[in-house]
Amino acid sequence: MIMPTLKITSAQDGRRLDVILARTYPDYSRAFLQKWIREGRVTRSGKELIPHDRVHVGETIEMADFQTPSSGPSGHLLPKGRRPI
């Protein structure tokens, strides 16, 4: 499986991981992304991170496939404001 990656730019340098992900993926709430980070679905060089970790220019952040998160009864990541039926 190929994991999506995010290369940190100079504009993102020193910012919190959860903030960067929320801005990169605006359809998903920051709270949901924080939970995802805590579940170990977001890594840097194979190491798990925590939501308030700072990222630095040139780093590559790896993310689990957005189609198979562990939360949600349907097994799909839900956009902000959407609830499973």
mmCIF file of the N, C-alpha and C atoms, coordinates in Angstrom:
data_MODEL
# 
_entry.id   MODEL 
# 
loop_
_atom_site.group_PDB 
_atom_site.id 
_atom_site.type_symbol 
_atom_site.label_atom_id 
_atom_site.label_alt_id 
_atom_site.label_comp_id 
_atom_site.label_asym_id 
_atom_site.label_entity_id 
_atom_site.label_seq_id 
_atom_site.pdbx_PDB_ins_code 
_atom_site.Cartn_x 
_atom_site.Cartn_y 
_atom_site.Cartn_z 
_atom_site.occupancy 
_atom_site.B_iso_or_equiv 
_atom_site.pdbx_formal_charge 
_atom_site.auth_seq_id 
_atom_site.auth_comp_id 
_atom_site.auth_asym_id 
_atom_site.auth_atom_id 
_atom_site.pdbx_PDB_model_num 
ATOM 1   N N  . MET A 1 1  ? 0.840   -1.172 0.000  1.00 0.00 ? 1  MET A N  1 
ATOM 2   C CA . MET A 1 1  ? 0.000   0.000  0.000  1.00 0.00 ? 1  MET A CA 1 
ATOM 3   C C  . MET A 1 1  ? 0.891   1.243  0.000  1.00 0.00 ? 1  MET A C  1 
ATOM 4   N N  . ILE A 1 2  ? 0.562   2.194  -0.854 1.00 0.00 ? 2  ILE A N  1 
ATOM 5   C CA . ILE A 1 2  ? 1.284   3.457  -0.912 1.00 0.00 ? 2  ILE A CA 1 
ATOM 6   C C  . ILE A 1 2  ? 0.580   4.437  0.014  1.00 0.00 ? 2  ILE A C  1 
ATOM 7   N N  . MET A 1 3  ? 1.343   5.016  0.923  1.00 0.00 ? 3  MET A N  1 
ATOM 8   C CA . MET A 1 3  ? 0.775   5.979  1.863  1.00 0.00 ? 3  MET A CA 1 
ATOM 9   C C  . MET A 1 3  ? 0.914   7.383  1.299  1.00 0.00 ? 3  MET A C  1 
ATOM 10  N N  . PRO A 1 4  ? -0.157  8.205  1.417  1.00 0.00 ? 4  PRO A N  1 
ATOM 11  C CA . PRO A 1 4  ? -0.017  9.608  1.003  1.00 0.00 ? 4  PRO A CA 1 
ATOM 12  C C  . PRO A 1 4  ? 1.044   10.281 1.858  1.00 0.00 ? 4  PRO A C  1 
ATOM 13  N N  . THR A 1 5  ? 1.781   11.197 1.253  1.00 0.00 ? 5  THR A N  1 
ATOM 14  C CA . THR A 1 5  ? 2.818   11.914 1.993  1.00 0.00 ? 5  THR A CA 1 
ATOM 15  C C  . THR A 1 5  ? 2.622   13.416 1.839  1.00 0.00 ? 5  THR A C  1 
ATOM 16  N N  . LEU A 1 6  ? 3.162   14.144 2.779  1.00 0.00 ? 6  LEU A N  1 
ATOM 17  C CA . LEU A 1 6  ? 3.106   15.596 2.760  1.00 0.00 ? 6  LEU A CA 1 
ATOM 18  C C  . LEU A 1 6  ? 4.511   16.105 3.030  1.00 0.00 ? 6  LEU A C  1 
ATOM 19  N N  . LYS A 1 7  ? 5.065   16.850 2.087  1.00 0.00 ? 7  LYS A N  1 
ATOM 20  C CA . LYS A 1 7  ? 6.401   17.432 2.239  1.00 0.00 ? 7  LYS A CA 1 
ATOM 21  C C  . LYS A 1 7  ? 6.238   18.822 2.849  1.00 0.00 ? 7  LYS A C  1 
ATOM 22  N N  . ILE A 1 8  ? 6.895   19.072 3.969  1.00 0.00 ? 8  ILE A N  1 
ATOM 23  C CA . ILE A 1 8  ? 6.758   20.336 4.690  1.00 0.00 ? 8  ILE A CA 1 
ATOM 24  C C  . ILE A 1 8  ? 7.541   21.441 3.973  1.00 0.00 ? 8  ILE A C  1 
ATOM 25  N N  . THR A 1 9  ? 6.854   22.548 3.720  1.00 0.00 ? 9  THR A N  1 
ATOM 26  C CA . THR A 1 9  ? 7.445   23.681 3.008  1.00 0.00 ? 9  THR A CA 1 
ATOM 27  C C  . THR A 1 9  ? 7.962   24.722 4.003  1.00 0.00 ? 9  THR A C  1 
ATOM 28  N N  . SER A 1 10 ? 8.666   25.720 3.490  1.00 0.00 ? 10 SER A N  1 
ATOM 29  C CA . SER A 1 10 ? 9.181   26.783 4.364  1.00 0.00 ? 10 SER A CA 1 
ATOM 30  C C  . SER A 1 10 ? 8.037   27.571 5.003  1.00 0.00 ? 10 SER A C  1 
ATOM 31  N N  . ALA A 1 11 ? 6.909   27.686 4.329  1.00 0.00 ? 11 ALA A N  1 
ATOM 32  C CA . ALA A 1 11 ? 5.748   28.393 4.895  1.00 0.00 ? 11 ALA A CA 1 
ATOM 33  C C  . ALA A 1 11 ? 5.143   27.622 6.072  1.00 0.00 ? 11 ALA A C  1 
ATOM 34  N N  . GLN A 1 12 ? 5.355   26.324 6.121  1.00 0.00 ? 12 GLN A N  1 
ATOM 35  C CA . GLN A 1 12 ? 4.808   25.477 7.188  1.00 0.00 ? 12 GLN A CA 1 
ATOM 36  C C  . GLN A 1 12 ? 5.811   25.226 8.308  1.00 0.00 ? 12 GLN A C  1 
ATOM 37  N N  . ASP A 1 13 ? 7.051   25.635 8.118  1.00 0.00 ? 13 ASP A N  1 
ATOM 38  C CA . ASP A 1 13 ? 8.129   25.361 9.076  1.00 0.00 ? 13 ASP A CA 1 
ATOM 39  C C  . ASP A 1 13 ? 7.796   25.850 10.479 1.00 0.00 ? 13 ASP A C  1 
ATOM 40  N N  . GLY A 1 14 ? 7.942   24.962 11.457 1.00 0.00 ? 14 GLY A N  1 
ATOM 41  C CA . GLY A 1 14 ? 7.738   25.311 12.852 1.00 0.00 ? 14 GLY A CA 1 
ATOM 42  C C  . GLY A 1 14 ? 6.296   25.282 13.327 1.00 0.00 ? 14 GLY A C  1 
ATOM 43  N N  . ARG A 1 15 ? 5.361   24.987 12.442 1.00 0.00 ? 15 ARG A N  1 
ATOM 44  C CA . ARG A 1 15 ? 3.945   24.947 12.825 1.00 0.00 ? 15 ARG A CA 1 
ATOM 45  C C  . ARG A 1 15 ? 3.578   23.585 13.398 1.00 0.00 ? 15 ARG A C  1 
ATOM 46  N N  . ARG A 1 16 ? 2.444   23.556 14.112 1.00 0.00 ? 16 ARG A N  1 
ATOM 47  C CA . ARG A 1 16 ? 1.949   22.305 14.691 1.00 0.00 ? 16 ARG A CA 1 
ATOM 48  C C  . ARG A 1 16 ? 1.444   21.378 13.589 1.00 0.00 ? 16 ARG A C  1 
ATOM 49  N N  . LEU A 1 17 ? 1.690   20.093 13.782 1.00 0.00 ? 17 LEU A N  1 
ATOM 50  C CA . LEU A 1 17 ? 1.263   19.082 12.819 1.00 0.00 ? 17 LEU A CA 1 
ATOM 51  C C  . LEU A 1 17 ? -0.241  19.123 12.585 1.00 0.00 ? 17 LEU A C  1 
ATOM 52  N N  . ASP A 1 18 ? -1.043  19.193 13.652 1.00 0.00 ? 18 ASP A N  1 
ATOM 53  C CA . ASP A 1 18 ? -2.493  19.176 13.477 1.00 0.00 ? 18 ASP A CA 1 
ATOM 54  C C  . ASP A 1 18 ? -2.994  20.393 12.698 1.00 0.00 ? 18 ASP A C  1 
ATOM 55  N N  . VAL A 1 19 ? -2.356  21.531 12.882 1.00 0.00 ? 19 VAL A N  1 
ATOM 56  C CA . VAL A 1 19 ? -2.739  22.738 12.150 1.00 0.00 ? 19 VAL A CA 1 
ATOM 57  C C  . VAL A 1 19 ? -2.426  22.573 10.660 1.00 0.00 ? 19 VAL A C  1 
ATOM 58  N N  . ILE A 1 20 ? -1.252  22.044 10.357 1.00 0.00 ? 20 ILE A N  1 
ATOM 59  C CA . ILE A 1 20 ? -0.860  21.830 8.956  1.00 0.00 ? 20 ILE A CA 1 
ATOM 60  C C  . ILE A 1 20 ? -1.829  20.863 8.275  1.00 0.00 ? 20 ILE A C  1 
ATOM 61  N N  . LEU A 1 21 ? -2.161  19.763 8.937  1.00 0.00 ? 21 LEU A N  1 
ATOM 62  C CA . LEU A 1 21 ? -3.086  18.802 8.340  1.00 0.00 ? 21 LEU A CA 1 
ATOM 63  C C  . LEU A 1 21 ? -4.464  19.404 8.147  1.00 0.00 ? 21 LEU A C  1 
ATOM 64  N N  . ALA A 1 22 ? -4.935  20.191 9.108  1.00 0.00 ? 22 ALA A N  1 
ATOM 65  C CA . ALA A 1 22 ? -6.257  20.810 8.997  1.00 0.00 ? 22 ALA A CA 1 
ATOM 66  C C  . ALA A 1 22 ? -6.303  21.790 7.826  1.00 0.00 ? 22 ALA A C  1 
ATOM 67  N N  . ARG A 1 23 ? -5.215  22.480 7.582  1.00 0.00 ? 23 ARG A N  1 
ATOM 68  C CA . ARG A 1 23 ? -5.168  23.420 6.443  1.00 0.00 ? 23 ARG A CA 1 
ATOM 69  C C  . ARG A 1 23 ? -4.996  22.688 5.119  1.00 0.00 ? 23 ARG A C  1 
ATOM 70  N N  . THR A 1 24 ? -4.299  21.574 5.152  1.00 0.00 ? 24 THR A N  1 
ATOM 71  C CA . THR A 1 24 ? -4.085  20.797 3.931  1.00 0.00 ? 24 THR A CA 1 
ATOM 72  C C  . THR A 1 24 ? -5.341  20.028 3.534  1.00 0.00 ? 24 THR A C  1 
ATOM 73  N N  . TYR A 1 25 ? -6.087  19.565 4.535  1.00 0.00 ? 25 TYR A N  1 
ATOM 74  C CA . TYR A 1 25 ? -7.303  18.780 4.298  1.00 0.00 ? 25 TYR A CA 1 
ATOM 75  C C  . TYR A 1 25 ? -8.492  19.485 4.955  1.00 0.00 ? 25 TYR A C  1 
ATOM 76  N N  . PRO A 1 26 ? -8.952  20.610 4.385  1.00 0.00 ? 26 PRO A N  1 
ATOM 77  C CA . PRO A 1 26 ? -9.993  21.411 5.028  1.00 0.00 ? 26 PRO A CA 1 
ATOM 78  C C  . PRO A 1 26 ? -11.364 20.726 5.137  1.00 0.00 ? 26 PRO A C  1 
ATOM 79  N N  . ASP A 1 27 ? -11.576 19.646 4.417  1.00 0.00 ? 27 ASP A N  1 
ATOM 80  C CA . ASP A 1 27 ? -12.849 18.928 4.522  1.00 0.00 ? 27 ASP A CA 1 
ATOM 81  C C  . ASP A 1 27 ? -12.958 18.117 5.806  1.00 0.00 ? 27 ASP A C  1 
ATOM 82  N N  . TYR A 1 28 ? -11.863 17.974 6.539  1.00 0.00 ? 28 TYR A N  1 
ATOM 83  C CA . TYR A 1 28 ? -11.848 17.173 7.759  1.00 0.00 ? 28 TYR A CA 1 
ATOM 84  C C  . TYR A 1 28 ? -11.570 18.063 8.959  1.00 0.00 ? 28 TYR A C  1 
ATOM 85  N N  . SER A 1 29 ? -12.285 17.835 10.037 1.00 0.00 ? 29 SER A N  1 
ATOM 86  C CA . SER A 1 29 ? -12.113 18.671 11.228 1.00 0.00 ? 29 SER A CA 1 
ATOM 87  C C  . SER A 1 29 ? -10.743 18.447 11.865 1.00 0.00 ? 29 SER A C  1 
ATOM 88  N N  . ARG A 1 30 ? -10.272 19.480 12.523 1.00 0.00 ? 30 ARG A N  1 
ATOM 89  C CA . ARG A 1 30 ? -8.988  19.371 13.208 1.00 0.00 ? 30 ARG A CA 1 
ATOM 90  C C  . ARG A 1 30 ? -9.072  18.342 14.327 1.00 0.00 ? 30 ARG A C  1 
ATOM 91  N N  . ALA A 1 31 ? -10.217 18.273 15.013 1.00 0.00 ? 31 ALA A N  1 
ATOM 92  C CA . ALA A 1 31 ? -10.390 17.285 16.084 1.00 0.00 ? 31 ALA A CA 1 
ATOM 93  C C  . ALA A 1 31 ? -10.279 15.872 15.533 1.00 0.00 ? 31 ALA A C  1 
ATOM 94  N N  . PHE A 1 32 ? -10.879 15.627 14.370 1.00 0.00 ? 32 PHE A N  1 
ATOM 95  C CA . PHE A 1 32 ? -10.792 14.307 13.762 1.00 0.00 ? 32 PHE A CA 1 
ATOM 96  C C  . PHE A 1 32 ? -9.349  13.990 13.391 1.00 0.00 ? 32 PHE A C  1 
ATOM 97  N N  . LEU A 1 33 ? -8.648  14.955 12.802 1.00 0.00 ? 33 LEU A N  1 
ATOM 98  C CA . LEU A 1 33 ? -7.254  14.737 12.416 1.00 0.00 ? 33 LEU A CA 1 
ATOM 99  C C  . LEU A 1 33 ? -6.370  14.528 13.645 1.00 0.00 ? 33 LEU A C  1 
ATOM 100 N N  . GLN A 1 34 ? -6.652  15.226 14.739 1.00 0.00 ? 34 GLN A N  1 
ATOM 101 C CA . GLN A 1 34 ? -5.897  15.012 15.981 1.00 0.00 ? 34 GLN A CA 1 
ATOM 102 C C  . GLN A 1 34 ? -6.074  13.577 16.470 1.00 0.00 ? 34 GLN A C  1 
ATOM 103 N N  . LYS A 1 35 ? -7.297  13.088 16.411 1.00 0.00 ? 35 LYS A N  1 
ATOM 104 C CA . LYS A 1 35 ? -7.560  11.704 16.810 1.00 0.00 ? 35 LYS A CA 1 
ATOM 105 C C  . LYS A 1 35 ? -6.779  10.746 15.913 1.00 0.00 ? 35 LYS A C  1 
ATOM 106 N N  . TRP A 1 36 ? -6.777  11.027 14.636 1.00 0.00 ? 36 TRP A N  1 
ATOM 107 C CA . TRP A 1 36 ? -6.070  10.196 13.663 1.00 0.00 ? 36 TRP A CA 1 
ATOM 108 C C  . TRP A 1 36 ? -4.579  10.153 13.967 1.00 0.00 ? 36 TRP A C  1 
ATOM 109 N N  . ILE A 1 37 ? -4.022  11.306 14.321 1.00 0.00 ? 37 ILE A N  1 
ATOM 110 C CA . ILE A 1 37 ? -2.600  11.384 14.681 1.00 0.00 ? 37 ILE A CA 1 
ATOM 111 C C  . ILE A 1 37 ? -2.341  10.530 15.921 1.00 0.00 ? 37 ILE A C  1 
ATOM 112 N N  . ARG A 1 38 ? -3.193  10.684 16.948 1.00 0.00 ? 38 ARG A N  1 
ATOM 113 C CA . ARG A 1 38 ? -3.024  9.923  18.192 1.00 0.00 ? 38 ARG A CA 1 
ATOM 114 C C  . ARG A 1 38 ? -3.157  8.415  17.960 1.00 0.00 ? 38 ARG A C  1 
ATOM 115 N N  . GLU A 1 39 ? -3.920  8.008  16.946 1.00 0.00 ? 39 GLU A N  1 
ATOM 116 C CA . GLU A 1 39 ? -4.073  6.586  16.630 1.00 0.00 ? 39 GLU A CA 1 
ATOM 117 C C  . GLU A 1 39 ? -2.851  6.025  15.911 1.00 0.00 ? 39 GLU A C  1 
ATOM 118 N N  . GLY A 1 40 ? -1.873  6.872  15.601 1.00 0.00 ? 40 GLY A N  1 
ATOM 119 C CA . GLY A 1 40 ? -0.658  6.406  14.937 1.00 0.00 ? 40 GLY A CA 1 
ATOM 120 C C  . GLY A 1 40 ? -0.769  6.336  13.428 1.00 0.00 ? 40 GLY A C  1 
ATOM 121 N N  . ARG A 1 41 ? -1.774  6.986  12.860 1.00 0.00 ? 41 ARG A N  1 
ATOM 122 C CA . ARG A 1 41 ? -1.987  6.958  11.412 1.00 0.00 ? 41 ARG A CA 1 
ATOM 123 C C  . ARG A 1 41 ? -1.185  8.015  10.660 1.00 0.00 ? 41 ARG A C  1 
ATOM 124 N N  . VAL A 1 42 ? -0.454  8.849  11.407 1.00 0.00 ? 42 VAL A N  1 
ATOM 125 C CA . VAL A 1 42 ? 0.395   9.880  10.815 1.00 0.00 ? 42 VAL A CA 1 
ATOM 126 C C  . VAL A 1 42 ? 1.781   9.704  11.425 1.00 0.00 ? 42 VAL A C  1 
ATOM 127 N N  . THR A 1 43 ? 2.795   9.563  10.573 1.00 0.00 ? 43 THR A N  1 
ATOM 128 C CA . THR A 1 43 ? 4.159   9.318  11.055 1.00 0.00 ? 43 THR A CA 1 
ATOM 129 C C  . THR A 1 43 ? 5.167   10.218 10.354 1.00 0.00 ? 43 THR A C  1 
ATOM 130 N N  . ARG A 1 44 ? 6.330   10.321 10.962 1.00 0.00 ? 44 ARG A N  1 
ATOM 131 C CA . ARG A 1 44 ? 7.464   11.030 10.370 1.00 0.00 ? 44 ARG A CA 1 
ATOM 132 C C  . ARG A 1 44 ? 8.632   10.066 10.467 1.00 0.00 ? 44 ARG A C  1 
ATOM 133 N N  . SER A 1 45 ? 9.167   9.660  9.326  1.00 0.00 ? 45 SER A N  1 
ATOM 134 C CA . SER A 1 45 ? 10.270  8.689  9.282  1.00 0.00 ? 45 SER A CA 1 
ATOM 135 C C  . SER A 1 45 ? 9.898   7.413  10.031 1.00 0.00 ? 45 SER A C  1 
ATOM 136 N N  . GLY A 1 46 ? 8.629   7.010  9.924  1.00 0.00 ? 46 GLY A N  1 
ATOM 137 C CA . GLY A 1 46 ? 8.165   5.782  10.551 1.00 0.00 ? 46 GLY A CA 1 
ATOM 138 C C  . GLY A 1 46 ? 7.855   5.895  12.033 1.00 0.00 ? 46 GLY A C  1 
ATOM 139 N N  . LYS A 1 47 ? 8.051   7.071  12.614 1.00 0.00 ? 47 LYS A N  1 
ATOM 140 C CA . LYS A 1 47 ? 7.793   7.259  14.051 1.00 0.00 ? 47 LYS A CA 1 
ATOM 141 C C  . LYS A 1 47 ? 6.455   7.958  14.255 1.00 0.00 ? 47 LYS A C  1 
ATOM 142 N N  . GLU A 1 48 ? 5.695   7.462  15.231 1.00 0.00 ? 48 GLU A N  1 
ATOM 143 C CA . GLU A 1 48 ? 4.404   8.064  15.539 1.00 0.00 ? 48 GLU A CA 1 
ATOM 144 C C  . GLU A 1 48 ? 4.593   9.474  16.090 1.00 0.00 ? 48 GLU A C  1 
ATOM 145 N N  . LEU A 1 49 ? 3.590   10.298 15.863 1.00 0.00 ? 49 LEU A N  1 
ATOM 146 C CA . LEU A 1 49 ? 3.628   11.686 16.279 1.00 0.00 ? 49 LEU A CA 1 
ATOM 147 C C  . LEU A 1 49 ? 2.465   11.992 17.221 1.00 0.00 ? 49 LEU A C  1 
ATOM 148 N N  . ILE A 1 50 ? 2.480   13.179 17.799 1.00 0.00 ? 50 ILE A N  1 
ATOM 149 C CA . ILE A 1 50 ? 1.345   13.661 18.579 1.00 0.00 ? 50 ILE A CA 1 
ATOM 150 C C  . ILE A 1 50 ? 0.879   14.969 17.926 1.00 0.00 ? 50 ILE A C  1 
ATOM 151 N N  . PRO A 1 51 ? -0.397  15.332 18.117 1.00 0.00 ? 51 PRO A N  1 
ATOM 152 C CA . PRO A 1 51 ? -0.945  16.479 17.384 1.00 0.00 ? 51 PRO A CA 1 
ATOM 153 C C  . PRO A 1 51 ? -0.152  17.776 17.505 1.00 0.00 ? 51 PRO A C  1 
ATOM 154 N N  . HIS A 1 52 ? 0.406   18.073 18.666 1.00 0.00 ? 52 HIS A N  1 
ATOM 155 C CA . HIS A 1 52 ? 1.100   19.355 18.818 1.00 0.00 ? 52 HIS A CA 1 
ATOM 156 C C  . HIS A 1 52 ? 2.580   19.305 18.432 1.00 0.00 ? 52 HIS A C  1 
ATOM 157 N N  . ASP A 1 53 ? 3.046   18.204 17.872 1.00 0.00 ? 53 ASP A N  1 
ATOM 158 C CA . ASP A 1 53 ? 4.431   18.165 17.385 1.00 0.00 ? 53 ASP A CA 1 
ATOM 159 C C  . ASP A 1 53 ? 4.638   19.249 16.331 1.00 0.00 ? 53 ASP A C  1 
ATOM 160 N N  . ARG A 1 54 ? 5.802   19.864 16.373 1.00 0.00 ? 54 ARG A N  1 
ATOM 161 C CA . ARG A 1 54 ? 6.160   20.879 15.377 1.00 0.00 ? 54 ARG A CA 1 
ATOM 162 C C  . ARG A 1 54 ? 6.833   20.189 14.196 1.00 0.00 ? 54 ARG A C  1 
ATOM 163 N N  . VAL A 1 55 ? 6.545   20.691 12.995 1.00 0.00 ? 55 VAL A N  1 
ATOM 164 C CA . VAL A 1 55 ? 7.153   20.129 11.789 1.00 0.00 ? 55 VAL A CA 1 
ATOM 165 C C  . VAL A 1 55 ? 8.137   21.148 11.220 1.00 0.00 ? 55 VAL A C  1 
ATOM 166 N N  . HIS A 1 56 ? 9.078   20.643 10.435 1.00 0.00 ? 56 HIS A N  1 
ATOM 167 C CA . HIS A 1 56 ? 10.129  21.519 9.916  1.00 0.00 ? 56 HIS A CA 1 
ATOM 168 C C  . HIS A 1 56 ? 10.317  21.305 8.414  1.00 0.00 ? 56 HIS A C  1 
ATOM 169 N N  . VAL A 1 57 ? 10.747  22.361 7.764  1.00 0.00 ? 57 VAL A N  1 
ATOM 170 C CA . VAL A 1 57 ? 10.917  22.355 6.312  1.00 0.00 ? 57 VAL A CA 1 
ATOM 171 C C  . VAL A 1 57 ? 11.738  21.146 5.864  1.00 0.00 ? 57 VAL A C  1 
ATOM 172 N N  . GLY A 1 58 ? 11.274  20.511 4.808  1.00 0.00 ? 58 GLY A N  1 
ATOM 173 C CA . GLY A 1 58 ? 11.978  19.360 4.246  1.00 0.00 ? 58 GLY A CA 1 
ATOM 174 C C  . GLY A 1 58 ? 11.537  18.018 4.798  1.00 0.00 ? 58 GLY A C  1 
ATOM 175 N N  . GLU A 1 59 ? 10.844  18.007 5.948  1.00 0.00 ? 59 GLU A N  1 
ATOM 176 C CA . GLU A 1 59 ? 10.374  16.737 6.506  1.00 0.00 ? 59 GLU A CA 1 
ATOM 177 C C  . GLU A 1 59 ? 9.245   16.182 5.640  1.00 0.00 ? 59 GLU A C  1 
ATOM 178 N N  . THR A 1 60 ? 9.133   14.866 5.652  1.00 0.00 ? 60 THR A N  1 
ATOM 179 C CA . THR A 1 60 ? 8.043   14.200 4.943  1.00 0.00 ? 60 THR A CA 1 
ATOM 180 C C  . THR A 1 60 ? 7.168   13.513 5.976  1.00 0.00 ? 60 THR A C  1 
ATOM 181 N N  . ILE A 1 61 ? 5.898   13.852 5.935  1.00 0.00 ? 61 ILE A N  1 
ATOM 182 C CA . ILE A 1 61 ? 4.910   13.273 6.835  1.00 0.00 ? 61 ILE A CA 1 
ATOM 183 C C  . ILE A 1 61 ? 4.150   12.208 6.056  1.00 0.00 ? 61 ILE A C  1 
ATOM 184 N N  . GLU A 1 62 ? 4.072   11.002 6.630  1.00 0.00 ? 62 GLU A N  1 
ATOM 185 C CA . GLU A 1 62 ? 3.350   9.905  5.983  1.00 0.00 ? 62 GLU A CA 1 
ATOM 186 C C  . GLU A 1 62 ? 1.999   9.734  6.665  1.00 0.00 ? 62 GLU A C  1 
ATOM 187 N N  . MET A 1 63 ? 0.970   9.482  5.865  1.00 0.00 ? 63 MET A N  1 
ATOM 188 C CA . MET A 1 63 ? -0.377  9.311  6.401  1.00 0.00 ? 63 MET A CA 1 
ATOM 189 C C  . MET A 1 63 ? -0.976  8.007  5.911  1.00 0.00 ? 63 MET A C  1 
ATOM 190 N N  . ALA A 1 64 ? -1.716  7.347  6.800  1.00 0.00 ? 64 ALA A N  1 
ATOM 191 C CA . ALA A 1 64 ? -2.425  6.133  6.402  1.00 0.00 ? 64 ALA A CA 1 
ATOM 192 C C  . ALA A 1 64 ? -3.433  6.500  5.318  1.00 0.00 ? 64 ALA A C  1 
ATOM 193 N N  . ASP A 1 65 ? -3.800  5.542  4.514  1.00 0.00 ? 65 ASP A N  1 
ATOM 194 C CA . ASP A 1 65 ? -4.759  5.748  3.430  1.00 0.00 ? 65 ASP A CA 1 
ATOM 195 C C  . ASP A 1 65 ? -6.050  6.351  3.968  1.00 0.00 ? 65 ASP A C  1 
ATOM 196 N N  . PHE A 1 66 ? -6.453  7.481  3.416  1.00 0.00 ? 66 PHE A N  1 
ATOM 197 C CA . PHE A 1 66 ? -7.660  8.161  3.855  1.00 0.00 ? 66 PHE A CA 1 
ATOM 198 C C  . PHE A 1 66 ? -8.922  7.334  3.616  1.00 0.00 ? 66 PHE A C  1 
ATOM 199 N N  . GLN A 1 67 ? -8.839  6.269  2.856  1.00 0.00 ? 67 GLN A N  1 
ATOM 200 C CA . GLN A 1 67 ? -10.013 5.442  2.592  1.00 0.00 ? 67 GLN A CA 1 
ATOM 201 C C  . GLN A 1 67 ? -10.230 4.367  3.645  1.00 0.00 ? 67 GLN A C  1 
ATOM 202 N N  . THR A 1 68 ? -9.268  4.158  4.552  1.00 0.00 ? 68 THR A N  1 
ATOM 203 C CA . THR A 1 68 ? -9.415  3.076  5.520  1.00 0.00 ? 68 THR A CA 1 
ATOM 204 C C  . THR A 1 68 ? -9.071  3.483  6.950  1.00 0.00 ? 68 THR A C  1 
ATOM 205 N N  . PRO A 1 69 ? -9.683  4.565  7.463  1.00 0.00 ? 69 PRO A N  1 
ATOM 206 C CA . PRO A 1 69 ? -9.401  4.919  8.854  1.00 0.00 ? 69 PRO A CA 1 
ATOM 207 C C  . PRO A 1 69 ? -10.051 3.935  9.812  1.00 0.00 ? 69 PRO A C  1 
ATOM 208 N N  . SER A 1 70 ? -9.558  3.892  11.038 1.00 0.00 ? 70 SER A N  1 
ATOM 209 C CA . SER A 1 70 ? -10.096 2.942  12.004 1.00 0.00 ? 70 SER A CA 1 
ATOM 210 C C  . SER A 1 70 ? -11.400 3.413  12.621 1.00 0.00 ? 70 SER A C  1 
ATOM 211 N N  . SER A 1 71 ? -11.714 4.684  12.488 1.00 0.00 ? 71 SER A N  1 
ATOM 212 C CA . SER A 1 71 ? -12.947 5.171  13.085 1.00 0.00 ? 71 SER A CA 1 
ATOM 213 C C  . SER A 1 71 ? -14.050 5.244  12.043 1.00 0.00 ? 71 SER A C  1 
ATOM 214 N N  . GLY A 1 72 ? -15.275 5.268  12.525 1.00 0.00 ? 72 GLY A N  1 
ATOM 215 C CA . GLY A 1 72 ? -16.412 5.351  11.619 1.00 0.00 ? 72 GLY A CA 1 
ATOM 216 C C  . GLY A 1 72 ? -16.907 3.981  11.245 1.00 0.00 ? 72 GLY A C  1 
ATOM 217 N N  . PRO A 1 73 ? -18.208 3.735  11.378 1.00 0.00 ? 73 PRO A N  1 
ATOM 218 C CA . PRO A 1 73 ? -18.752 2.408  11.114 1.00 0.00 ? 73 PRO A CA 1 
ATOM 219 C C  . PRO A 1 73 ? -18.609 1.962  9.669  1.00 0.00 ? 73 PRO A C  1 
ATOM 220 N N  . SER A 1 74 ? -18.570 2.900  8.735  1.00 0.00 ? 74 SER A N  1 
ATOM 221 C CA . SER A 1 74 ? -18.478 2.511  7.330  1.00 0.00 ? 74 SER A CA 1 
ATOM 222 C C  . SER A 1 74 ? -17.050 2.268  6.888  1.00 0.00 ? 74 SER A C  1 
ATOM 223 N N  . GLY A 1 75 ? -16.075 2.656  7.733  1.00 0.00 ? 75 GLY A N  1 
ATOM 224 C CA . GLY A 1 75 ? -14.674 2.488  7.363  1.00 0.00 ? 75 GLY A CA 1 
ATOM 225 C C  . GLY A 1 75 ? -14.159 3.582  6.465  1.00 0.00 ? 75 GLY A C  1 
ATOM 226 N N  . HIS A 1 76 ? -14.904 4.683  6.336  1.00 0.00 ? 76 HIS A N  1 
ATOM 227 C CA . HIS A 1 76 ? -14.472 5.788  5.491  1.00 0.00 ? 76 HIS A CA 1 
ATOM 228 C C  . HIS A 1 76 ? -14.361 7.062  6.313  1.00 0.00 ? 76 HIS A C  1 
ATOM 229 N N  . LEU A 1 77 ? -13.393 7.871  5.949  1.00 0.00 ? 77 LEU A N  1 
ATOM 230 C CA . LEU A 1 77 ? -13.190 9.153  6.597  1.00 0.00 ? 77 LEU A CA 1 
ATOM 231 C C  . LEU A 1 77 ? -14.350 10.058 6.210  1.00 0.00 ? 77 LEU A C  1 
ATOM 232 N N  . LEU A 1 78 ? -14.991 10.674 7.192  1.00 0.00 ? 78 LEU A N  1 
ATOM 233 C CA . LEU A 1 78 ? -16.144 11.511 6.921  1.00 0.00 ? 78 LEU A CA 1 
ATOM 234 C C  . LEU A 1 78 ? -15.758 12.983 6.935  1.00 0.00 ? 78 LEU A C  1 
ATOM 235 N N  . PRO A 1 79 ? -16.217 13.740 5.928  1.00 0.00 ? 79 PRO A N  1 
ATOM 236 C CA . PRO A 1 79 ? -15.962 15.188 5.919  1.00 0.00 ? 79 PRO A CA 1 
ATOM 237 C C  . PRO A 1 79 ? -16.614 15.864 7.117  1.00 0.00 ? 79 PRO A C  1 
ATOM 238 N N  . LYS A 1 80 ? -16.188 17.099 7.395  1.00 0.00 ? 80 LYS A N  1 
ATOM 239 C CA . LYS A 1 80 ? -16.744 17.880 8.501  1.00 0.00 ? 80 LYS A CA 1 
ATOM 240 C C  . LYS A 1 80 ? -18.260 17.925 8.419  1.00 0.00 ? 80 LYS A C  1 
ATOM 241 N N  . GLY A 1 81 ? -18.898 17.787 9.560  1.00 0.00 ? 81 GLY A N  1 
ATOM 242 C CA . GLY A 1 81 ? -20.343 17.924 9.630  1.00 0.00 ? 81 GLY A CA 1 
ATOM 243 C C  . GLY A 1 81 ? -21.124 16.724 9.133  1.00 0.00 ? 81 GLY A C  1 
ATOM 244 N N  . ARG A 1 82 ? -20.460 15.716 8.629  1.00 0.00 ? 82 ARG A N  1 
ATOM 245 C CA . ARG A 1 82 ? -21.149 14.535 8.130  1.00 0.00 ? 82 ARG A CA 1 
ATOM 246 C C  . ARG A 1 82 ? -21.160 13.458 9.184  1.00 0.00 ? 82 ARG A C  1 
ATOM 247 N N  . ARG A 1 83 ? -22.271 12.834 9.375  1.00 0.00 ? 83 ARG A N  1 
ATOM 248 C CA . ARG A 1 83 ? -22.409 11.733 10.326 1.00 0.00 ? 83 ARG A CA 1 
ATOM 249 C C  . ARG A 1 83 ? -22.854 10.490 9.570  1.00 0.00 ? 83 ARG A C  1 
ATOM 250 N N  . PRO A 1 84 ? -22.365 9.323  9.965  1.00 0.00 ? 84 PRO A N  1 
ATOM 251 C CA . PRO A 1 84 ? -22.821 8.104  9.302  1.00 0.00 ? 84 PRO A CA 1 
ATOM 252 C C  . PRO A 1 84 ? -24.307 7.878  9.579  1.00 0.00 ? 84 PRO A C  1 
ATOM 253 N N  . ILE A 1 85 ? -24.967 7.276  8.633  1.00 0.00 ? 85 ILE A N  1 
ATOM 254 C CA . ILE A 1 85 ? -26.408 6.979  8.767  1.00 0.00 ? 85 ILE A CA 1 
ATOM 255 C C  . ILE A 1 85 ? -26.606 5.638  9.427  1.00 0.00 ? 85 ILE A C  1 
# 
